Amino acid sequence: MKIEITVNGRKRQFDVEPNKLLLNLVRDELYLTGTKYGCGIGECGACTVHLDGEAVLACMVLAVDADGRQVDTIEGVAADGDLDPVQESYIEEGAIQCGFCTPGFIMTTKALLRENPSPTEGEIREYLKGNYCRCTGYVNIINAVQSAAKKLQT
């Protein structure tokens, strides 16, 4: 099937099989490997991307379902070489250990802060509950989200 997707602001055309996952398209054909293959069953959040501005699990979306839509990956978050405030906050708060889960957490955090610019700790925990990290213990991740929220409000 022929599809057209705008990825990180650039229109791209693809010829894909009907069962190809958006995750595989992004990683294998566009070489945007920041989007991670974690569990493959929608449980870990490592493959989170934005589809028309909404956080989705790329391992659960068929590429054909993204036809005519906007896909944003972690590679599109920084602008002109400048880190996004969410990325800065994750670094400053030490919310990055091995880094495998970080792209998914950042994409999920950006969606959260777009929907709720001033989340409580409980709201942050609830929103991020589908993203798993095996290294940090989540405290620094919560701190990073709170820090990013403050930065984005100024």
Steps between C-alpha positions, in 0.01 A plus 500: 500500500621849421484742790619852571600606850651822626780398734658769714371763259612329179256330261601149412348236274522129560389174347412278797345166572157528667634345822814717536517674834569871530787411734670291232446766235658768719793286607572283195417730211567845644782390732350708784618259765430723799156341500577173673363151456438393858230243557312501169164462676423852621612449859822699544467837323847489343353544151289810580465748214248774431237439234326826414620629837373208707737262677461150355690173524658449159507123556119503509437720192504373145696719261196520270305658786748788497430576132443871452595576859781666694746281691749655739784298647761579763732610219262788422481635856815716505476809282797641310743316724339630820357248741133522589429607862379146571829354377696756703304415813561126462873567479509753784298279735705187428196322358712319244687186593556253216282716273298221340166616638578872486363578152165344589487685831584831332233455233244404765603794718458741211148369440417527871620860525311596185180362654570608858764774540496480883458136598513384858739222596207257501394610151856458374522150644163406351589634154841333492382165637530333157869586472748270672851572615723234650773737619383823663232414752280777353574769761729692266255455214221656708736783594587551131133528402438751778807699395395498136151619595651798682732581208214489250288734713763775505 
